[in-house]
Amino acid sequence: MTDFALDRRALARSFNLAAPHYDSAALLQQRASGELLDRLQYFTLAPQRILDLGAGTCQGAQALQRRYPRAQVLAMDLAEGMLRAMPRPRWRWSRPWLWRRDTIARVCADAYALPLADQGVDIIYSNLMLQWCDQPDGVFSEIARVLRPGGLLVFSSFGPDTLGELRGAWAAADPYSHVSLFADMPQLAQGLTRAGLAEPVMDVEHYRQYYPDAHALMHELKRLGARNAARDRARGLTGRSRMQQMLRAYEALRTPRGLPATYEVIFGAAFGGARASPAHARGALPPGEFAVPVGAIKRGQR
């Protein structure tokens, strides 16, 4: 992705600050998580250990534990504050004679250096985390290391069209990076293959949201922890003149519904090891093949 680079400390700091109110703002993140979880139904799985990589406040980890009650779920995130914001565990019915309390192991760690043994994870689930890694190959290498042969990786990531309107508006004001650059599908597919992950498959969805003004969009991004963490970001305060230039450029895109903001979400899956998984989709398929219904592979705008 050219020479674009992110400041990992700044990222962790931003998400720590956002943790207390993240869930109330993360509506698109929750929607993407639901779609990613739905895709697991197409695979026959009996995992013993699951990693939610980039777990945030652990909403996805809790959903994974409900779906796979016999599995140990690890919730891992760069920001300790996000992990601490996990809702309190609830008691739930497990067997006719037993009530059990949900327990999720929370680990603060960087996706570039997973503190896990080789080939010890059956499923890696990662919802909208990869876009915060400017070198996805490094993350895929770690995923390939800890994922057992035949284990399953499912992920989502923002694509390059995300926040294109805001990026273009800032480009009219100054030469600095204000919006992150995100890897596209070919770059992610190549990274998966180079890491040794098998049979990568991806599709993309476009979502469009509308805001009364650019300030409302930027306030939402701040509440999500999606602050500007580019290493080449301007370090001082943005001057009034440059801010007004950006606002005027964005206003040129106004529609009757408000100012548009596009979010491109790439969904992907791959298997661990040099051959495909016995956890292929349901049905009489040869080893190394899996099927996803056509309705689950979509490209469009919402």
LOFITI-441543 format. One line per 4 residues: number of its first residue (from 1); their letters; for each residue x, z, y of C-alpha. Coordinates in pm, 1 decimal. Layout:
NUM	a	X:Z:Y ~ ...;
END
This chain:
1	mtdf	0.0:0.0:0.0 ~ 263.4:-113.9:250.2 ~ 457.7:172.7:408.1 ~ 154.5:392.7:471.2;
5	aldr	221.4:754.3:372.8 ~ 25.8:1078.8:384.0 ~ 146.2:1425.2:475.6 ~ 57.9:1638.3:169.2;
9	rala	85.1:1965.8:360.0 ~ -147.3:1838.1:629.3 ~ -394.8:1728.2:361.1 ~ -396.2:2070.6:195.5;
13	rsfn	-434.9:2240.2:533.4 ~ -729.9:2017.2:627.8 ~ -915.6:2079.0:302.4 ~ -849.8:2452.0:317.6;
17	laap	-1009.9:2458.7:663.2 ~ -1305.6:2252.8:541.6 ~ -1375.5:2456.8:228.3 ~ -1641.4:2696.1:367.6;
21	hyds	-1875.8:2413.9:475.1 ~ -1758.9:2127.0:254.6 ~ -2057.3:2117.6:17.4 ~ -2311.9:2095.0:298.6;
25	aall	-2141.6:1779.2:428.0 ~ -2032.9:1615.4:101.4 ~ -2352.9:1421.1:25.9 ~ -2179.4:1093.0:-55.7;
29	qqra	-1920.2:1279.0:-265.9 ~ -2200.4:1442.5:-464.0 ~ -2372.3:1108.5:-513.9 ~ -2051.6:949.8:-642.5;
33	sgel	-1998.1:1248.6:-871.3 ~ -2344.7:1202.2:-1019.9 ~ -2279.4:834.5:-1086.9 ~ -1942.4:912.0:-1244.1;
37	ldrl	-2094.7:1179.4:-1466.9 ~ -2370.2:937.3:-1571.0 ~ -2107.6:695.4:-1700.0 ~ -1984.4:951.3:-1951.5;
41	qyft	-2304.9:902.3:-2150.4 ~ -2174.0:564.6:-2268.9 ~ -1888.1:730.3:-2460.4 ~ -1908.2:936.6:-2778.4;
45	lapq	-1703.2:1242.5:-2689.5 ~ -1634.9:1586.6:-2833.1 ~ -1360.7:1713.5:-2599.3 ~ -1174.6:2039.7:-2639.2;
49	rild	-1010.0:2036.2:-2296.6 ~ -1128.9:1863.9:-1978.1 ~ -942.6:1832.7:-1649.5 ~ -1133.5:1788.9:-1324.1;
53	lgag	-855.2:1648.8:-1108.7 ~ -921.5:1696.2:-738.7 ~ -1200.9:1939.0:-819.0 ~ -1277.9:2051.2:-465.8;
57	tcqg	-1536.3:2330.8:-482.1 ~ -1577.2:2273.2:-858.8 ~ -1926.2:2124.0:-854.9 ~ -1811.1:1849.8:-1090.7;
61	aqal	-1628.1:2099.2:-1313.0 ~ -1945.5:2304.0:-1348.8 ~ -2145.4:1993.2:-1440.0 ~ -1881.8:1900.1:-1698.9;
65	qrry	-1900.7:2244.2:-1855.3 ~ -2277.9:2220.3:-1879.4 ~ -2244.3:1882.7:-2050.6 ~ -1963.9:1991.4:-2285.6;
69	praq	-2024.2:2364.9:-2342.5 ~ -1763.6:2391.7:-2619.9 ~ -1481.7:2252.2:-2404.7 ~ -1237.3:2436.6:-2183.7;
73	vlam	-1267.5:2298.1:-1829.1 ~ -973.1:2308.4:-1588.8 ~ -1048.7:2259.2:-1219.8 ~ -738.6:2147.7:-1030.1;
77	dlae	-701.8:2084.7:-659.0 ~ -430.1:2064.9:-395.1 ~ -621.7:2304.1:-166.5 ~ -653.6:2662.9:-283.7;
81	gmlr	-933.8:2724.6:-34.4 ~ -1150.6:2460.6:-199.9 ~ -1110.3:2621.9:-540.7 ~ -1192.8:2963.1:-398.2;
85	ampr	-1517.3:2820.7:-257.6 ~ -1653.5:2753.2:-607.8 ~ -2008.4:2891.6:-640.1 ~ -2024.9:3211.1:-843.3;
89	prwr	-2066.4:3151.4:-1217.0 ~ -2412.4:3195.6:-1365.3 ~ -2528.2:3330.5:-1696.3 ~ -2683.5:3061.3:-1913.0;
93	wsrp	-2846.6:3027.8:-2253.8 ~ -2595.0:2907.1:-2509.2 ~ -2739.9:2986.3:-2853.2 ~ -3059.0:3153.1:-2974.9;
97	wlwr	-2878.4:3488.5:-2991.8 ~ -2625.3:3456.4:-2712.9 ~ -2609.3:3444.1:-2336.4 ~ -2275.3:3336.0:-2198.0;
101	rdti	-2119.5:3318.4:-1854.8 ~ -1970.3:2991.6:-1734.3 ~ -1594.9:3023.1:-1690.8 ~ -1376.4:2755.4:-1538.2;
105	arvc	-1000.5:2787.9:-1505.7 ~ -897.5:2704.5:-1149.5 ~ -544.7:2577.7:-1083.2 ~ -396.5:2495.0:-743.3;
109	aday	-156.7:2205.6:-802.0 ~ -65.2:1858.3:-681.0 ~ -181.2:1555.2:-879.4 ~ 175.4:1421.3:-860.2;
113	alpl	303.6:1715.5:-1067.6 ~ 43.2:1843.1:-1313.3 ~ 143.1:2182.6:-1460.9 ~ 12.7:2084.2:-1804.3;
117	adqg	169.0:2006.6:-2140.5 ~ 201.2:1651.4:-2265.4 ~ -104.3:1502.3:-2440.8 ~ -309.3:1820.0:-2407.4;
121	vdii	-624.6:1690.4:-2233.0 ~ -913.6:1497.2:-2387.4 ~ -1098.3:1391.2:-2070.4 ~ -971.3:1359.6:-1715.7;
125	ysnl	-1246.1:1335.3:-1456.7 ~ -1147.7:1262.3:-1096.4 ~ -1408.3:1208.0:-826.8 ~ -1292.1:1070.7:-490.1;
129	mlqw	-944.6:1220.1:-506.7 ~ -714.9:920.7:-561.8 ~ -760.3:790.7:-207.2 ~ -566.0:1097.5:-90.3;
133	cdqp	-262.4:981.9:-290.4 ~ -67.2:709.0:-113.8 ~ 130.2:638.0:-435.0 ~ -137.3:616.7:-707.7;
137	dgvf	120.3:501.9:-964.3 ~ 272.7:850.5:-957.1 ~ -64.4:1009.8:-1027.1 ~ -142.9:765.2:-1307.9;
141	seia	193.6:842.5:-1469.2 ~ 108.1:1212.6:-1474.2 ~ -239.8:1137.9:-1608.0 ~ -90.2:923.0:-1885.5;
145	rvlr	149.5:1205.2:-1972.5 ~ -111.7:1479.9:-2011.7 ~ -394.0:1267.3:-2158.6 ~ -394.5:1260.0:-2536.2;
149	pggl	-372.4:918.0:-2708.2 ~ -726.1:784.4:-2709.9 ~ -841.7:1034.9:-2448.0 ~ -1059.3:916.8:-2161.8;
153	lvfs	-992.8:892.7:-1788.0 ~ -1290.1:835.8:-1556.2 ~ -1239.6:825.8:-1181.2 ~ -1374.3:713.5:-848.4;
157	sfgp	-1178.3:637.3:-533.3 ~ -1248.5:501.7:-188.6 ~ -1150.9:135.3:-152.9 ~ -1000.8:-49.5:145.4;
161	dtlg	-1336.7:-133.0:307.5 ~ -1403.1:238.0:361.0 ~ -1444.3:329.8:728.5 ~ -1339.4:-20.6:826.9;
165	elrg	-1555.2:2.3:1140.0 ~ -1380.7:318.2:1259.0 ~ -1037.8:179.0:1170.4 ~ -1108.0:-137.6:1369.4;
169	awaa	-1235.2:57.9:1668.6 ~ -920.0:269.1:1679.3 ~ -704.5:-43.6:1645.3 ~ -855.3:-162.1:1973.6;
173	adpy	-731.0:158.0:2140.4 ~ -375.0:221.1:2015.4 ~ -124.0:124.1:1740.7 ~ -127.1:458.5:1555.4;
177	shvs	-285.8:530.9:1215.9 ~ -616.4:712.3:1257.8 ~ -785.2:618.1:928.4 ~ -614.9:620.2:589.2;
181	lfad	-539.3:302.1:398.7 ~ -686.0:293.9:48.0 ~ -577.2:106.5:-264.0 ~ -793.0:-183.5:-383.3;
185	mpql	-904.4:-259.9:-740.4 ~ -608.4:-486.0:-830.9 ~ -362.2:-220.9:-711.2 ~ -536.9:51.0:-911.8;
189	aqgl	-560.0:-171.2:-1221.5 ~ -188.6:-251.5:-1201.3 ~ -105.9:115.9:-1161.1 ~ -312.2:209.8:-1466.5;
193	trag	-141.5:-57.9:-1674.2 ~ 209.7:33.1:-1557.2 ~ 143.1:395.5:-1652.6 ~ 53.5:290.1:-2008.0;
197	laep	-318.7:363.5:-1984.2 ~ -522.3:128.5:-2199.0 ~ -819.7:-99.1:-2136.5 ~ -883.3:-24.6:-1770.1;
201	vmdv	-1225.9:-128.0:-1644.5 ~ -1352.6:-97.2:-1287.2 ~ -1646.1:-183.2:-1067.7 ~ -1731.0:-119.8:-705.6;
205	ehyr	-2023.1:2.2:-495.8 ~ -2064.7:-23.6:-120.6 ~ -2258.2:243.6:64.7 ~ -2348.5:225.3:430.9;
209	qyyp	-2438.4:526.3:640.8 ~ -2549.9:536.4:1002.9 ~ -2462.9:780.7:1279.4 ~ -2601.4:836.1:1630.2;
213	daha	-2252.3:793.9:1774.1 ~ -1885.0:791.1:1676.0 ~ -1850.7:1160.5:1756.5 ~ -2108.1:1244.6:1488.4;
217	lmhe	-1911.9:1046.2:1228.4 ~ -1581.6:1207.2:1322.8 ~ -1740.6:1553.5:1315.3 ~ -1867.3:1488.0:962.3;
221	lkrl	-1522.9:1370.2:850.0 ~ -1370.8:1686.7:996.9 ~ -1620.7:1904.5:806.5 ~ -1519.6:1720.4:486.1;
225	garn	-1150.8:1784.9:547.0 ~ -1091.7:1411.9:595.0 ~ -872.1:1455.4:900.3 ~ -598.3:1213.6:993.4;
229	aard	-303.1:1310.2:771.1 ~ -97.7:991.0:808.2 ~ 270.6:1062.4:857.9 ~ 282.5:816.7:1146.8;
233	rarg	-19.7:969.3:1322.3 ~ 9.1:1051.4:1690.3 ~ 107.7:1419.0:1712.8 ~ -34.5:1492.3:2057.7;
237	ltgr	-392.4:1500.2:2180.3 ~ -567.9:1165.5:2207.3 ~ -592.0:1071.9:2574.4 ~ -929.8:1025.9:2738.9;
241	srmq	-859.0:658.9:2810.9 ~ -776.0:574.5:2448.3 ~ -1077.5:768.7:2320.7 ~ -1306.5:578.3:2556.3;
245	qmlr	-1156.7:247.4:2440.1 ~ -1226.8:340.9:2078.0 ~ -1583.2:449.6:2158.5 ~ -1655.4:123.9:2343.5;
249	ayea	-1520.7:-82.8:2054.2 ~ -1734.2:107.1:1804.1 ~ -2045.3:80.7:2026.9 ~ -2021.3:-298.2:1997.0;
253	lrtp	-2123.6:-255.4:1632.7 ~ -2441.8:-58.6:1706.2 ~ -2753.5:-149.2:1507.5 ~ -3113.1:-29.8:1547.4;
257	rglp	-3032.3:237.7:1286.1 ~ -2721.9:360.4:1467.8 ~ -2348.3:306.5:1426.1 ~ -2262.7:187.7:1073.0;
261	atye	-1991.6:337.4:853.9 ~ -1910.5:161.0:527.6 ~ -1784.4:345.8:221.3 ~ -1644.1:137.0:-64.9;
265	vifg	-1636.9:339.6:-386.6 ~ -1436.0:208.2:-681.4 ~ -1534.1:346.0:-1022.6 ~ -1289.0:316.4:-1310.1;
269	aafg	-1214.6:419.4:-1666.3 ~ -918.6:387.0:-1902.2 ~ -793.0:535.2:-2228.2 ~ -479.9:731.6:-2299.8;
273	gara	-199.7:599.2:-2515.7 ~ -104.5:251.5:-2622.6 ~ -430.6:182.5:-2800.2 ~ -794.0:232.0:-2715.7;
277	spah	-992.7:539.3:-2790.1 ~ -1199.9:638.3:-3091.6 ~ -1419.1:773.2:-2811.2 ~ -1548.7:420.0:-2752.1;
281	arga	-1903.4:367.2:-2641.0 ~ -2190.2:429.9:-2880.8 ~ -2257.7:150.7:-3125.9 ~ -2089.0:-30.5:-3410.9;
285	lppg	-1787.3:-157.5:-3225.2 ~ -1443.0:-234.7:-3364.2 ~ -1174.5:21.1:-3281.5 ~ -1032.5:-45.2:-2939.3;
289	efav	-1353.6:-181.4:-2789.2 ~ -1627.4:-21.4:-2587.4 ~ -1938.7:-144.9:-2413.9 ~ -2101.6:-49.4:-2088.0;
293	pvga	-2455.3:-173.4:-2014.2 ~ -2471.6:-447.0:-1754.5 ~ -2685.5:-224.0:-1534.1 ~ -2398.0:22.0:-1505.7;
297	ikrg	-2165.6:-241.7:-1358.9 ~ -2288.8:-324.3:-1011.7 ~ -2157.0:-464.3:-691.7 ~ -2366.0:-432.8:-384.0;
301	qr	-2449.4:-248.6:-66.7 ~ -2670.8:53.2:-22.8;
END
